[in-house]
Amino acid sequence: MKKRFTEEQIVRVLKEAESGMATRDVCRKHNISEQTFYRWKAKYAGMQVSDVKRLKELEHENDQLKKIVAELTLDNRMLKDVNSKKW
């Protein structure tokens, strides 16, 4: 499913609400539910656009590292199994 809003756009929407615009009006203007707004606020509150970009990079790096750990764990288990067999 394609996201309708980028992280940068989300931060801008949250900044509108922080500047004094009512939450309901911000949601109506951007055609989002209040539930979506508060979920975004929990994740991105207080962040700048550059912070969001850095967060995205770190999440990507974390995913790559998790894959590497999983592969190495499988390799390790396989080598232990081969080594434990008696010839």
PDB file of N, CA, C and O in Angstrom:
ATOM      1  N   MET A   1       0.843  -1.175   0.000  1.00  0.00           N
ATOM      2  CA  MET A   1       0.000   0.000   0.000  1.00  0.00           C
ATOM      3  C   MET A   1       0.893   1.246   0.000  1.00  0.00           C
ATOM      4  O   MET A   1       1.815   1.359   0.808  1.00  0.00           O
ATOM      5  N   LYS A   2       0.616   2.156  -0.894  1.00  0.00           N
ATOM      6  CA  LYS A   2       1.409   3.372  -1.022  1.00  0.00           C
ATOM      7  C   LYS A   2       0.976   4.372   0.043  1.00  0.00           C
ATOM      8  O   LYS A   2      -0.213   4.580   0.283  1.00  0.00           O
ATOM      9  N   LYS A   3       1.966   4.980   0.670  1.00  0.00           N
ATOM     10  CA  LYS A   3       1.665   6.002   1.664  1.00  0.00           C
ATOM     11  C   LYS A   3       1.208   7.269   0.957  1.00  0.00           C
ATOM     12  O   LYS A   3       1.742   7.637  -0.089  1.00  0.00           O
ATOM     13  N   ARG A   4       0.227   7.922   1.533  1.00  0.00           N
ATOM     14  CA  ARG A   4      -0.253   9.174   0.950  1.00  0.00           C
ATOM     15  C   ARG A   4       0.632  10.344   1.321  1.00  0.00           C
ATOM     16  O   ARG A   4       0.746  11.306   0.562  1.00  0.00           O
ATOM     17  N   PHE A   5       1.256  10.269   2.478  1.00  0.00           N
ATOM     18  CA  PHE A   5       2.065  11.377   2.970  1.00  0.00           C
ATOM     19  C   PHE A   5       3.483  10.896   3.246  1.00  0.00           C
ATOM     20  O   PHE A   5       3.687   9.820   3.809  1.00  0.00           O
ATOM     21  N   THR A   6       4.452  11.697   2.848  1.00  0.00           N
ATOM     22  CA  THR A   6       5.835  11.406   3.205  1.00  0.00           C
ATOM     23  C   THR A   6       6.060  11.852   4.645  1.00  0.00           C
ATOM     24  O   THR A   6       5.244  12.574   5.217  1.00  0.00           O
ATOM     25  N   GLU A   7       7.164  11.419   5.218  1.00  0.00           N
ATOM     26  CA  GLU A   7       7.476  11.825   6.583  1.00  0.00           C
ATOM     27  C   GLU A   7       7.635  13.339   6.680  1.00  0.00           C
ATOM     28  O   GLU A   7       7.245  13.948   7.677  1.00  0.00           O
ATOM     29  N   GLU A   8       8.205  13.938   5.650  1.00  0.00           N
ATOM     30  CA  GLU A   8       8.387  15.391   5.638  1.00  0.00           C
ATOM     31  C   GLU A   8       7.040  16.111   5.650  1.00  0.00           C
ATOM     32  O   GLU A   8       6.868  17.111   6.346  1.00  0.00           O
ATOM     33  N   GLN A   9       6.090  15.594   4.875  1.00  0.00           N
ATOM     34  CA  GLN A   9       4.757  16.192   4.847  1.00  0.00           C
ATOM     35  C   GLN A   9       4.062  16.038   6.201  1.00  0.00           C
ATOM     36  O   GLN A   9       3.356  16.940   6.653  1.00  0.00           O
ATOM     37  N   ILE A  10       4.269  14.897   6.836  1.00  0.00           N
ATOM     38  CA  ILE A  10       3.663  14.657   8.145  1.00  0.00           C
ATOM     39  C   ILE A  10       4.174  15.674   9.158  1.00  0.00           C
ATOM     40  O   ILE A  10       3.398  16.222   9.941  1.00  0.00           O
ATOM     41  N   VAL A  11       5.486  15.924   9.142  1.00  0.00           N
ATOM     42  CA  VAL A  11       6.062  16.906  10.068  1.00  0.00           C
ATOM     43  C   VAL A  11       5.458  18.281   9.819  1.00  0.00           C
ATOM     44  O   VAL A  11       5.181  19.016  10.766  1.00  0.00           O
ATOM     45  N   ARG A  12       5.252  18.633   8.561  1.00  0.00           N
ATOM     46  CA  ARG A  12       4.658  19.939   8.248  1.00  0.00           C
ATOM     47  C   ARG A  12       3.217  20.028   8.760  1.00  0.00           C
ATOM     48  O   ARG A  12       2.797  21.070   9.264  1.00  0.00           O
ATOM     49  N   VAL A  13       2.469  18.942   8.629  1.00  0.00           N
ATOM     50  CA  VAL A  13       1.093  18.917   9.141  1.00  0.00           C
ATOM     51  C   VAL A  13       1.106  19.115  10.657  1.00  0.00           C
ATOM     52  O   VAL A  13       0.303  19.880  11.192  1.00  0.00           O
ATOM     53  N   LEU A  14       2.004  18.435  11.340  1.00  0.00           N
ATOM     54  CA  LEU A  14       2.093  18.573  12.796  1.00  0.00           C
ATOM     55  C   LEU A  14       2.506  19.982  13.202  1.00  0.00           C
ATOM     56  O   LEU A  14       2.050  20.492  14.226  1.00  0.00           O
ATOM     57  N   LYS A  15       3.364  20.612  12.411  1.00  0.00           N
ATOM     58  CA  LYS A  15       3.787  21.987  12.700  1.00  0.00           C
ATOM     59  C   LYS A  15       2.599  22.946  12.610  1.00  0.00           C
ATOM     60  O   LYS A  15       2.515  23.907  13.375  1.00  0.00           O
ATOM     61  N   GLU A  16       1.682  22.684  11.675  1.00  0.00           N
ATOM     62  CA  GLU A  16       0.485  23.522  11.564  1.00  0.00           C
ATOM     63  C   GLU A  16      -0.311  23.479  12.863  1.00  0.00           C
ATOM     64  O   GLU A  16      -0.773  24.508  13.356  1.00  0.00           O
ATOM     65  N   ALA A  17      -0.465  22.274  13.412  1.00  0.00           N
ATOM     66  CA  ALA A  17      -1.221  22.134  14.660  1.00  0.00           C
ATOM     67  C   ALA A  17      -0.479  22.796  15.817  1.00  0.00           C
ATOM     68  O   ALA A  17      -1.103  23.386  16.699  1.00  0.00           O
ATOM     69  N   GLU A  18       0.850  22.702  15.816  1.00  0.00           N
ATOM     70  CA  GLU A  18       1.639  23.328  16.883  1.00  0.00           C
ATOM     71  C   GLU A  18       1.561  24.851  16.820  1.00  0.00           C
ATOM     72  O   GLU A  18       1.701  25.528  17.839  1.00  0.00           O
ATOM     73  N   SER A  19       1.337  25.384  15.625  1.00  0.00           N
ATOM     74  CA  SER A  19       1.296  26.843  15.471  1.00  0.00           C
ATOM     75  C   SER A  19      -0.016  27.449  15.963  1.00  0.00           C
ATOM     76  O   SER A  19      -0.189  28.668  15.932  1.00  0.00           O
ATOM     77  N   GLY A  20      -0.932  26.608  16.413  1.00  0.00           N
ATOM     78  CA  GLY A  20      -2.156  27.134  16.996  1.00  0.00           C
ATOM     79  C   GLY A  20      -3.426  26.746  16.263  1.00  0.00           C
ATOM     80  O   GLY A  20      -4.522  26.987  16.769  1.00  0.00           O
ATOM     81  N   MET A  21      -3.310  26.161  15.107  1.00  0.00           N
ATOM     82  CA  MET A  21      -4.492  25.733  14.362  1.00  0.00           C
ATOM     83  C   MET A  21      -5.123  24.544  15.093  1.00  0.00           C
ATOM     84  O   MET A  21      -4.408  23.672  15.588  1.00  0.00           O
ATOM     85  N   ALA A  22      -6.430  24.506  15.160  1.00  0.00           N
ATOM     86  CA  ALA A  22      -7.129  23.432  15.859  1.00  0.00           C
ATOM     87  C   ALA A  22      -6.885  22.092  15.168  1.00  0.00           C
ATOM     88  O   ALA A  22      -6.814  22.011  13.941  1.00  0.00           O
ATOM     89  N   THR A  23      -6.760  21.051  15.980  1.00  0.00           N
ATOM     90  CA  THR A  23      -6.489  19.712  15.450  1.00  0.00           C
ATOM     91  C   THR A  23      -7.553  19.291  14.447  1.00  0.00           C
ATOM     92  O   THR A  23      -7.240  18.757  13.383  1.00  0.00           O
ATOM     93  N   ARG A  24      -8.794  19.533  14.789  1.00  0.00           N
ATOM     94  CA  ARG A  24      -9.890  19.152  13.900  1.00  0.00           C
ATOM     95  C   ARG A  24      -9.775  19.866  12.550  1.00  0.00           C
ATOM     96  O   ARG A  24     -10.033  19.268  11.506  1.00  0.00           O
ATOM     97  N   ASP A  25      -9.388  21.142  12.574  1.00  0.00           N
ATOM     98  CA  ASP A  25      -9.239  21.909  11.333  1.00  0.00           C
ATOM     99  C   ASP A  25      -8.064  21.403  10.500  1.00  0.00           C
ATOM    100  O   ASP A  25      -8.151  21.327   9.275  1.00  0.00           O
ATOM    101  N   VAL A  26      -6.971  21.060  11.168  1.00  0.00           N
ATOM    102  CA  VAL A  26      -5.804  20.513  10.458  1.00  0.00           C
ATOM    103  C   VAL A  26      -6.181  19.193   9.788  1.00  0.00           C
ATOM    104  O   VAL A  26      -5.830  18.948   8.634  1.00  0.00           O
ATOM    105  N   CYS A  27      -6.895  18.354  10.523  1.00  0.00           N
ATOM    106  CA  CYS A  27      -7.309  17.056   9.973  1.00  0.00           C
ATOM    107  C   CYS A  27      -8.234  17.234   8.777  1.00  0.00           C
ATOM    108  O   CYS A  27      -8.098  16.541   7.769  1.00  0.00           O
ATOM    109  N   ARG A  28      -9.161  18.152   8.893  1.00  0.00           N
ATOM    110  CA  ARG A  28     -10.095  18.404   7.801  1.00  0.00           C
ATOM    111  C   ARG A  28      -9.360  18.952   6.579  1.00  0.00           C
ATOM    112  O   ARG A  28      -9.640  18.551   5.449  1.00  0.00           O
ATOM    113  N   LYS A  29      -8.419  19.872   6.808  1.00  0.00           N
ATOM    114  CA  LYS A  29      -7.669  20.492   5.716  1.00  0.00           C
ATOM    115  C   LYS A  29      -6.877  19.453   4.919  1.00  0.00           C
ATOM    116  O   LYS A  29      -6.800  19.533   3.693  1.00  0.00           O
ATOM    117  N   HIS A  30      -6.291  18.481   5.619  1.00  0.00           N
ATOM    118  CA  HIS A  30      -5.438  17.491   4.954  1.00  0.00           C
ATOM    119  C   HIS A  30      -6.153  16.165   4.708  1.00  0.00           C
ATOM    120  O   HIS A  30      -5.551  15.202   4.233  1.00  0.00           O
ATOM    121  N   ASN A  31      -7.438  16.127   5.034  1.00  0.00           N
ATOM    122  CA  ASN A  31      -8.276  14.953   4.795  1.00  0.00           C
ATOM    123  C   ASN A  31      -7.707  13.706   5.484  1.00  0.00           C
ATOM    124  O   ASN A  31      -7.544  12.657   4.861  1.00  0.00           O
ATOM    125  N   ILE A  32      -7.410  13.844   6.777  1.00  0.00           N
ATOM    126  CA  ILE A  32      -6.942  12.722   7.581  1.00  0.00           C
ATOM    127  C   ILE A  32      -7.829  12.609   8.813  1.00  0.00           C
ATOM    128  O   ILE A  32      -8.481  13.574   9.212  1.00  0.00           O
ATOM    129  N   SER A  33      -7.846  11.425   9.409  1.00  0.00           N
ATOM    130  CA  SER A  33      -8.639  11.242  10.628  1.00  0.00           C
ATOM    131  C   SER A  33      -7.847  11.756  11.829  1.00  0.00           C
ATOM    132  O   SER A  33      -6.624  11.885  11.779  1.00  0.00           O
ATOM    133  N   GLU A  34      -8.565  12.040  12.895  1.00  0.00           N
ATOM    134  CA  GLU A  34      -7.890  12.481  14.114  1.00  0.00           C
ATOM    135  C   GLU A  34      -7.026  11.361  14.673  1.00  0.00           C
ATOM    136  O   GLU A  34      -5.975  11.618  15.261  1.00  0.00           O
ATOM    137  N   GLN A  35      -7.459  10.129  14.494  1.00  0.00           N
ATOM    138  CA  GLN A  35      -6.667   8.982  14.943  1.00  0.00           C
ATOM    139  C   GLN A  35      -5.315   8.958  14.231  1.00  0.00           C
ATOM    140  O   GLN A  35      -4.280   8.730  14.858  1.00  0.00           O
ATOM    141  N   THR A  36      -5.332   9.195  12.927  1.00  0.00           N
ATOM    142  CA  THR A  36      -4.086   9.260  12.159  1.00  0.00           C
ATOM    143  C   THR A  36      -3.218  10.401  12.661  1.00  0.00           C
ATOM    144  O   THR A  36      -2.011  10.237  12.837  1.00  0.00           O
ATOM    145  N   PHE A  37      -3.824  11.547  12.891  1.00  0.00           N
ATOM    146  CA  PHE A  37      -3.082  12.707  13.386  1.00  0.00           C
ATOM    147  C   PHE A  37      -2.369  12.383  14.697  1.00  0.00           C
ATOM    148  O   PHE A  37      -1.183  12.679  14.848  1.00  0.00           O
ATOM    149  N   TYR A  38      -3.082  11.780  15.641  1.00  0.00           N
ATOM    150  CA  TYR A  38      -2.482  11.491  16.941  1.00  0.00           C
ATOM    151  C   TYR A  38      -1.436  10.378  16.852  1.00  0.00           C
ATOM    152  O   TYR A  38      -0.474  10.371  17.620  1.00  0.00           O
ATOM    153  N   ARG A  39      -1.616   9.449  15.930  1.00  0.00           N
ATOM    154  CA  ARG A  39      -0.590   8.418  15.714  1.00  0.00           C
ATOM    155  C   ARG A  39       0.686   9.063  15.183  1.00  0.00           C
ATOM    156  O   ARG A  39       1.785   8.738  15.632  1.00  0.00           O
ATOM    157  N   TRP A  40       0.537   9.984  14.218  1.00  0.00           N
ATOM    158  CA  TRP A  40       1.690  10.727  13.694  1.00  0.00           C
ATOM    159  C   TRP A  40       2.342  11.536  14.804  1.00  0.00           C
ATOM    160  O   TRP A  40       3.567  11.583  14.917  1.00  0.00           O
ATOM    161  N   LYS A  41       1.513  12.168  15.619  1.00  0.00           N
ATOM    162  CA  LYS A  41       2.036  13.018  16.689  1.00  0.00           C
ATOM    163  C   LYS A  41       2.860  12.195  17.675  1.00  0.00           C
ATOM    164  O   LYS A  41       3.900  12.651  18.151  1.00  0.00           O
ATOM    165  N   ALA A  42       2.400  10.989  17.980  1.00  0.00           N
ATOM    166  CA  ALA A  42       3.144  10.123  18.906  1.00  0.00           C
ATOM    167  C   ALA A  42       4.501   9.741  18.333  1.00  0.00           C
ATOM    168  O   ALA A  42       5.476   9.597  19.071  1.00  0.00           O
ATOM    169  N   LYS A  43       4.560   9.578  17.027  1.00  0.00           N
ATOM    170  CA  LYS A  43       5.812   9.137  16.402  1.00  0.00           C
ATOM    171  C   LYS A  43       6.738  10.295  16.039  1.00  0.00           C
ATOM    172  O   LYS A  43       7.952  10.179  16.202  1.00  0.00           O
ATOM    173  N   TYR A  44       6.195  11.399  15.554  1.00  0.00           N
ATOM    174  CA  TYR A  44       7.017  12.467  14.980  1.00  0.00           C
ATOM    175  C   TYR A  44       7.003  13.784  15.751  1.00  0.00           C
ATOM    176  O   TYR A  44       7.604  14.758  15.296  1.00  0.00           O
ATOM    177  N   ALA A  45       6.344  13.845  16.895  1.00  0.00           N
ATOM    178  CA  ALA A  45       6.224  15.114  17.624  1.00  0.00           C
ATOM    179  C   ALA A  45       7.593  15.690  17.966  1.00  0.00           C
ATOM    180  O   ALA A  45       8.474  14.981  18.452  1.00  0.00           O
ATOM    181  N   GLY A  46       7.759  16.973  17.711  1.00  0.00           N
ATOM    182  CA  GLY A  46       8.991  17.668  18.048  1.00  0.00           C
ATOM    183  C   GLY A  46      10.132  17.475  17.073  1.00  0.00           C
ATOM    184  O   GLY A  46      11.218  18.016  17.279  1.00  0.00           O
ATOM    185  N   MET A  47       9.908  16.717  16.021  1.00  0.00           N
ATOM    186  CA  MET A  47      10.981  16.457  15.057  1.00  0.00           C
ATOM    187  C   MET A  47      11.009  17.511  13.961  1.00  0.00           C
ATOM    188  O   MET A  47       9.989  18.106  13.611  1.00  0.00           O
ATOM    189  N   GLN A  48      12.190  17.718  13.440  1.00  0.00           N
ATOM    190  CA  GLN A  48      12.370  18.548  12.255  1.00  0.00           C
ATOM    191  C   GLN A  48      12.431  17.614  11.053  1.00  0.00           C
ATOM    192  O   GLN A  48      12.554  16.400  11.213  1.00  0.00           O
ATOM    193  N   VAL A  49      12.346  18.172   9.865  1.00  0.00           N
ATOM    194  CA  VAL A  49      12.395  17.366   8.643  1.00  0.00           C
ATOM    195  C   VAL A  49      13.709  16.587   8.586  1.00  0.00           C
ATOM    196  O   VAL A  49      13.716  15.420   8.193  1.00  0.00           O
ATOM    197  N   SER A  50      14.812  17.215   8.970  1.00  0.00           N
ATOM    198  CA  SER A  50      16.107  16.524   8.935  1.00  0.00           C
ATOM    199  C   SER A  50      16.137  15.358   9.925  1.00  0.00           C
ATOM    200  O   SER A  50      16.762  14.332   9.659  1.00  0.00           O
ATOM    201  N   ASP A  51      15.462  15.515  11.065  1.00  0.00           N
ATOM    202  CA  ASP A  51      15.392  14.423  12.041  1.00  0.00           C
ATOM    203  C   ASP A  51      14.637  13.233  11.469  1.00  0.00           C
ATOM    204  O   ASP A  51      15.012  12.082  11.694  1.00  0.00           O
ATOM    205  N   VAL A  52      13.576  13.515  10.732  1.00  0.00           N
ATOM    206  CA  VAL A  52      12.768  12.451  10.150  1.00  0.00           C
ATOM    207  C   VAL A  52      13.576  11.697   9.099  1.00  0.00           C
ATOM    208  O   VAL A  52      13.510  10.470   9.023  1.00  0.00           O
ATOM    209  N   LYS A  53      14.334  12.426   8.294  1.00  0.00           N
ATOM    210  CA  LYS A  53      15.176  11.769   7.293  1.00  0.00           C
ATOM    211  C   LYS A  53      16.197  10.868   7.972  1.00  0.00           C
ATOM    212  O   LYS A  53      16.442   9.750   7.519  1.00  0.00           O
ATOM    213  N   ARG A  54      16.792  11.351   9.055  1.00  0.00           N
ATOM    214  CA  ARG A  54      17.785  10.555   9.791  1.00  0.00           C
ATOM    215  C   ARG A  54      17.124   9.327  10.405  1.00  0.00           C
ATOM    216  O   ARG A  54      17.705   8.242  10.384  1.00  0.00           O
ATOM    217  N   LEU A  55      15.916   9.479  10.952  1.00  0.00           N
ATOM    218  CA  LEU A  55      15.181   8.353  11.513  1.00  0.00           C
ATOM    219  C   LEU A  55      14.933   7.294  10.447  1.00  0.00           C
ATOM    220  O   LEU A  55      15.100   6.101  10.697  1.00  0.00           O
ATOM    221  N   LYS A  56      14.538   7.730   9.270  1.00  0.00           N
ATOM    222  CA  LYS A  56      14.270   6.808   8.172  1.00  0.00           C
ATOM    223  C   LYS A  56      15.542   6.044   7.785  1.00  0.00           C
ATOM    224  O   LYS A  56      15.497   4.838   7.545  1.00  0.00           O
ATOM    225  N   GLU A  57      16.677   6.754   7.727  1.00  0.00           N
ATOM    226  CA  GLU A  57      17.952   6.108   7.411  1.00  0.00           C
ATOM    227  C   GLU A  57      18.323   5.076   8.475  1.00  0.00           C
ATOM    228  O   GLU A  57      18.779   3.979   8.154  1.00  0.00           O
ATOM    229  N   LEU A  58      18.124   5.434   9.737  1.00  0.00           N
ATOM    230  CA  LEU A  58      18.455   4.517  10.822  1.00  0.00           C
ATOM    231  C   LEU A  58      17.555   3.281  10.816  1.00  0.00           C
ATOM    232  O   LEU A  58      18.021   2.174  11.086  1.00  0.00           O
ATOM    233  N   GLU A  59      16.274   3.465  10.510  1.00  0.00           N
ATOM    234  CA  GLU A  59      15.367   2.320  10.425  1.00  0.00           C
ATOM    235  C   GLU A  59      15.786   1.384   9.300  1.00  0.00           C
ATOM    236  O   GLU A  59      15.738   0.163   9.452  1.00  0.00           O
ATOM    237  N   HIS A  60      16.199   1.956   8.170  1.00  0.00           N
ATOM    238  CA  HIS A  60      16.660   1.145   7.043  1.00  0.00           C
ATOM    239  C   HIS A  60      17.931   0.372   7.425  1.00  0.00           C
ATOM    240  O   HIS A  60      18.048  -0.821   7.145  1.00  0.00           O
ATOM    241  N   GLU A  61      18.864   1.057   8.057  1.00  0.00           N
ATOM    242  CA  GLU A  61      20.106   0.410   8.486  1.00  0.00           C
ATOM    243  C   GLU A  61      19.814  -0.700   9.492  1.00  0.00           C
ATOM    244  O   GLU A  61      20.424  -1.768   9.433  1.00  0.00           O
ATOM    245  N   ASN A  62      18.890  -0.455  10.407  1.00  0.00           N
ATOM    246  CA  ASN A  62      18.509  -1.452  11.397  1.00  0.00           C
ATOM    247  C   ASN A  62      17.927  -2.697  10.728  1.00  0.00           C
ATOM    248  O   ASN A  62      18.245  -3.818  11.126  1.00  0.00           O
ATOM    249  N   ASP A  63      17.083  -2.509   9.722  1.00  0.00           N
ATOM    250  CA  ASP A  63      16.516  -3.643   8.990  1.00  0.00           C
ATOM    251  C   ASP A  63      17.610  -4.467   8.324  1.00  0.00           C
ATOM    252  O   ASP A  63      17.581  -5.697   8.367  1.00  0.00           O
ATOM    253  N   GLN A  64      18.578  -3.786   7.708  1.00  0.00           N
ATOM    254  CA  GLN A  64      19.680  -4.495   7.061  1.00  0.00           C
ATOM    255  C   GLN A  64      20.493  -5.289   8.080  1.00  0.00           C
ATOM    256  O   GLN A  64      20.865  -6.434   7.822  1.00  0.00           O
ATOM    257  N   LEU A  65      20.766  -4.692   9.227  1.00  0.00           N
ATOM    258  CA  LEU A  65      21.539  -5.386  10.259  1.00  0.00           C
ATOM    259  C   LEU A  65      20.788  -6.596  10.812  1.00  0.00           C
ATOM    260  O   LEU A  65      21.401  -7.622  11.109  1.00  0.00           O
ATOM    261  N   LYS A  66      19.482  -6.485  10.951  1.00  0.00           N
ATOM    262  CA  LYS A  66      18.688  -7.624  11.412  1.00  0.00           C
ATOM    263  C   LYS A  66      18.769  -8.781  10.423  1.00  0.00           C
ATOM    264  O   LYS A  66      18.856  -9.940  10.830  1.00  0.00           O
ATOM    265  N   LYS A  67      18.741  -8.476   9.127  1.00  0.00           N
ATOM    266  CA  LYS A  67      18.861  -9.522   8.108  1.00  0.00           C
ATOM    267  C   LYS A  67      20.229 -10.190   8.177  1.00  0.00           C
ATOM    268  O   LYS A  67      20.333 -11.411   8.058  1.00  0.00           O
ATOM    269  N   ILE A  68      21.268  -9.400   8.369  1.00  0.00           N
ATOM    270  CA  ILE A  68      22.621  -9.949   8.466  1.00  0.00           C
ATOM    271  C   ILE A  68      22.739 -10.866   9.678  1.00  0.00           C
ATOM    272  O   ILE A  68      23.307 -11.954   9.583  1.00  0.00           O
ATOM    273  N   VAL A  69      22.205 -10.431  10.813  1.00  0.00           N
ATOM    274  CA  VAL A  69      22.249 -11.257  12.023  1.00  0.00           C
ATOM    275  C   VAL A  69      21.497 -12.566  11.797  1.00  0.00           C
ATOM    276  O   VAL A  69      21.967 -13.625  12.213  1.00  0.00           O
ATOM    277  N   ALA A  70      20.351 -12.510  11.152  1.00  0.00           N
ATOM    278  CA  ALA A  70      19.573 -13.720  10.886  1.00  0.00           C
ATOM    279  C   ALA A  70      20.357 -14.683   9.997  1.00  0.00           C
ATOM    280  O   ALA A  70      20.385 -15.884  10.263  1.00  0.00           O
ATOM    281  N   GLU A  71      20.991 -14.170   8.950  1.00  0.00           N
ATOM    282  CA  GLU A  71      21.781 -15.020   8.057  1.00  0.00           C
ATOM    283  C   GLU A  71      22.955 -15.651   8.795  1.00  0.00           C
ATOM    284  O   GLU A  71      23.222 -16.842   8.636  1.00  0.00           O
ATOM    285  N   LEU A  72      23.655 -14.861   9.599  1.00  0.00           N
ATOM    286  CA  LEU A  72      24.802 -15.387  10.339  1.00  0.00           C
ATOM    287  C   LEU A  72      24.377 -16.414  11.384  1.00  0.00           C
ATOM    288  O   LEU A  72      25.099 -17.378  11.638  1.00  0.00           O
ATOM    289  N   THR A  73      23.221 -16.214  11.985  1.00  0.00           N
ATOM    290  CA  THR A  73      22.709 -17.181  12.951  1.00  0.00           C
ATOM    291  C   THR A  73      22.423 -18.510  12.268  1.00  0.00           C
ATOM    292  O   THR A  73      22.744 -19.569  12.806  1.00  0.00           O
ATOM    293  N   LEU A  74      21.824 -18.457  11.089  1.00  0.00           N
ATOM    294  CA  LEU A  74      21.561 -19.688  10.341  1.00  0.00           C
ATOM    295  C   LEU A  74      22.857 -20.378   9.941  1.00  0.00           C
ATOM    296  O   LEU A  74      22.975 -21.598  10.056  1.00  0.00           O
ATOM    297  N   ASP A  75      23.829 -19.603   9.471  1.00  0.00           N
ATOM    298  CA  ASP A  75      25.126 -20.179   9.103  1.00  0.00           C
ATOM    299  C   ASP A  75      25.782 -20.840  10.312  1.00  0.00           C
ATOM    300  O   ASP A  75      26.314 -21.945  10.208  1.00  0.00           O
ATOM    301  N   ASN A  76      25.742 -20.173  11.438  1.00  0.00           N
ATOM    302  CA  ASN A  76      26.338 -20.703  12.661  1.00  0.00           C
ATOM    303  C   ASN A  76      25.667 -22.008  13.069  1.00  0.00           C
ATOM    304  O   ASN A  76      26.344 -22.979  13.407  1.00  0.00           O
ATOM    305  N   ARG A  77      24.356 -22.031  13.037  1.00  0.00           N
ATOM    306  CA  ARG A  77      23.614 -23.239  13.403  1.00  0.00           C
ATOM    307  C   ARG A  77      23.951 -24.387  12.460  1.00  0.00           C
ATOM    308  O   ARG A  77      24.128 -25.524  12.896  1.00  0.00           O
ATOM    309  N   MET A  78      24.038 -24.085  11.157  1.00  0.00           N
ATOM    310  CA  MET A  78      24.363 -25.109  10.171  1.00  0.00           C
ATOM    311  C   MET A  78      25.760 -25.676  10.436  1.00  0.00           C
ATOM    312  O   MET A  78      25.951 -26.891  10.389  1.00  0.00           O
ATOM    313  N   LEU A  79      26.720 -24.821  10.711  1.00  0.00           N
ATOM    314  CA  LEU A  79      28.084 -25.280  10.977  1.00  0.00           C
ATOM    315  C   LEU A  79      28.156 -26.116  12.255  1.00  0.00           C
ATOM    316  O   LEU A  79      28.903 -27.092  12.317  1.00  0.00           O
ATOM    317  N   LYS A  80      27.393 -25.741  13.260  1.00  0.00           N
ATOM    318  CA  LYS A  80      27.361 -26.535  14.490  1.00  0.00           C
ATOM    319  C   LYS A  80      26.765 -27.912  14.232  1.00  0.00           C
ATOM    320  O   LYS A  80      27.245 -28.911  14.767  1.00  0.00           O
ATOM    321  N   ASP A  81      25.715 -27.964  13.409  1.00  0.00           N
ATOM    322  CA  ASP A  81      25.106 -29.252  13.077  1.00  0.00           C
ATOM    323  C   ASP A  81      26.081 -30.142  12.322  1.00  0.00           C
ATOM    324  O   ASP A  81      26.183 -31.334  12.610  1.00  0.00           O
ATOM    325  N   VAL A  82      26.790 -29.579  11.370  1.00  0.00           N
ATOM    326  CA  VAL A  82      27.753 -30.350  10.584  1.00  0.00           C
ATOM    327  C   VAL A  82      28.893 -30.822  11.482  1.00  0.00           C
ATOM    328  O   VAL A  82      29.342 -31.962  11.368  1.00  0.00           O
ATOM    329  N   ASN A  83      29.350 -29.969  12.354  1.00  0.00           N
ATOM    330  CA  ASN A  83      30.470 -30.296  13.233  1.00  0.00           C
ATOM    331  C   ASN A  83      30.092 -31.346  14.277  1.00  0.00           C
ATOM    332  O   ASN A  83      30.944 -32.128  14.698  1.00  0.00           O
ATOM    333  N   SER A  84      28.842 -31.372  14.693  1.00  0.00           N
ATOM    334  CA  SER A  84      28.431 -32.299  15.745  1.00  0.00           C
ATOM    335  C   SER A  84      28.195 -33.720  15.230  1.00  0.00           C
ATOM    336  O   SER A  84      28.126 -34.653  16.031  1.00  0.00           O
ATOM    337  N   LYS A  85      28.070 -33.903  13.935  1.00  0.00           N
ATOM    338  CA  LYS A  85      27.854 -35.243  13.375  1.00  0.00           C
ATOM    339  C   LYS A  85      29.142 -36.045  13.485  1.00  0.00           C
ATOM    340  O   LYS A  85      30.234 -35.526  13.253  1.00  0.00           O
ATOM    341  N   LYS A  86      29.002 -37.297  13.838  1.00  0.00           N
ATOM    342  CA  LYS A  86      30.175 -38.161  13.973  1.00  0.00           C
ATOM    343  C   LYS A  86      30.397 -38.892  12.664  1.00  0.00           C
ATOM    344  O   LYS A  86      29.466 -39.427  12.063  1.00  0.00           O
ATOM    345  N   TRP A  87      31.620 -38.904  12.245  1.00  0.00           N
ATOM    346  CA  TRP A  87      31.950 -39.535  10.963  1.00  0.00           C
ATOM    347  C   TRP A  87      32.435 -40.911  11.191  1.00  0.00           C
ATOM    348  O   TRP A  87      32.766 -41.615  10.237  1.00  0.00           O
TER     349      TRP A  87
END
